[in-house]
Amino acid sequence: MDRNFETLRNIMVNEQIISRGITDKKVIEAMRKVPREDFIGENLKEEAYQDGPLPIGYGQTISQPYIVALMTESLELKGDEKVLEIGTGSGYQTAILAEIVKNVYTVEIVSSLYERVKKILSRYKNIKILLSDGYHGWKEYAPFDRIIVTAATEKIPDPLIDQLKDGGIMILPSGPPGWSQILLKIVKQKGEIKTERICDVAFVPLTRKNENY
């Protein structure tokens, strides 16, 4: 079965990632290495490498592989960055980042997902996880070289802009729930914010209060 998943993983990378224009070798290598099936419920493991998102419970999803690769590549990672992730979710995106960068700080608001993902990500020594409202970021470890938000916000959170280092990049989906969201690339230069549209996306909304599932 493990060999079968490895085969499916390589097919996924070739047909869903590289064929759609992802060229960053670090991202491609991480996508080939991280076992996506480990971050999905037993009942959906056979669908781990399908070309789309999957439910992980509590109204949350694991993103489509291509979107994970696109968001990661858009961060323009060199390898020595300190990255803040808002919305740990399944932990898959977190693991991809941890394969590439020096340190990952990730925030999850759903307590049941937080407890689950702590165990899954325990193999990575360069990840710190916080149970909190991600809107406020993680001030204790700010500023961050890069910030990635894996849930949609109608307004870019001011605390995240404040915690982004000058010269830093933030990637996040913006817009109301549904198909009218835009994936944005935000660059901070000398306190000024430059925003670039990447593509249309559909993400679950950013949860703003602790859900005690």
Stockholm file with secondary structure:
# STOCKHOLM 1.0

chainA/1-213         MDRNFETLRNIMVNEQIISRGITDKKVIEAMRKVPREDFIGENLKEEAYQDGPLPIGYGQTISQPYIVALMTESLELKGDEKVLEIGTGSGYQTAILAEIVKNVYTVEIVSSLYERVKKILSRYKNIKILLSDGYHGWKEYAPFDRIIVTAATEKIPDPLIDQLKDGGIMILPSGPPGWSQILLKIVKQKGEIKTERICDVAFVPLTRKNENY
#=GR chainA/1-213 SS CHHHHHHHHHHHIIIIIGGGTCCCHHHHHHHHHSCGGGGSCGGGGGGTTSSSCEEEETTEEECCHHHHHHHHHHTCCCSCCEEEEECCTTSHHHHHHHHHSSEEEEEECBHHHHHHHHHHGGGCTTEEEEESCGGGCCGGGCCEEEEEECSBBSSCCHHHHHHEEEEEEEEEEESSSSSCEEEEEEEEETTEEEEEEEEEECCCBCCCSCBCC
#=GC SS_cons         CHHHHHHHHHHHIIIIIGGGTCCCHHHHHHHHHSCGGGGSCGGGGGGTTSSSCEEEETTEEECCHHHHHHHHHHTCCCSCCEEEEECCTTSHHHHHHHHHSSEEEEEECBHHHHHHHHHHGGGCTTEEEEESCGGGCCGGGCCEEEEEECSBBSSCCHHHHHHEEEEEEEEEEESSSSSCEEEEEEEEETTEEEEEEEEEECCCBCCCSCBCC
//
